[in-house]
């Protein structure tokens, strides 16, 4: 087996995309556009793809990473501003030994950190570093399922309130629309202890240039005559629909704009034929968020992050 390495300029996009399409555990965060988006918004980022190939040249699988290098020290993540960026490959096409050898080469002596997050909880690959357990909430969407039948009664009531208010739900399509959401995004970030720094703002502004709007990217706002009161950013690819980020104007929460937005998102996932709607994870102590997600019929599901860190590298 051979290990191949590509950067943004040299990656054969069609070959990588075909690999993703054949892999059950591929996500939107494996898409080359996601890596290039991050590379564009962060001045120190460099997107790389490590591919395992057979002696005949056929690609067996690979891992997308974003590297940050300084003073000869390298940190690698799969994927920053995303999740579920672990190994993808054709089922049964490669043995664990080949994958382990590839990862061993990735973690050379100048690598200070490596973070890999496989989508599949049962992934049998032995990744380096400490395995950290996380929990996401997933709503299964079998074909022709009337998903509203599984709603908890408080969600039914809140949806009724949202319908009565008559929220106008529309796609964000232009950068100036994103600018109008900045204050709401900032307030929500502060509530959750996150920073809305220059890189994150650049990410919001650039995402509609890299991810196809209305096909993989769905960024909706709920507005009325007073302007937008809520927004959700969702991503779709390879049969999965992800809630990625959102914001809410708390002064208008009683009219339930987020319920109108999530109803639109789940309906869109069903229309696209997605297998699951992923509400994402959250802080362990955030019981209110967990209750919100389970109210739609989502079930908790364990997944794992693998954190490798050299002993001499400071903990962040």
Buried (B, 14 or more C-beta within 10 A) or exposed (E): BEBBBBEBEEBBEEEBBEBBEBBEBBBBBBBBBBBBBBBBBBEEBBBBBBBBBEEEEEBBBBBBBBBBBEEEBBBBBBBBBBBBBBBBBBEEBBEEEBBBBBBEEBBEEEBBBBBBBBBBEEBEBEBBBEEEEBEBBBBEBEEEEEBBEBBBEEBEEBBEEBEEBEBEBBBBEEEEBBEBBBEBBBBBBEEEEEEBEEBBBBBBBBBBEBBEBEEBBBBBBBBBEEEBBBBBBBBBBBBBBBBBBBBBBEEBEEBBBBBBBBBBBBEBBBEBEBBBBBBBBBEEEEEEBBEBBBBBBBEEBEBBBBBBBBEEEEEE
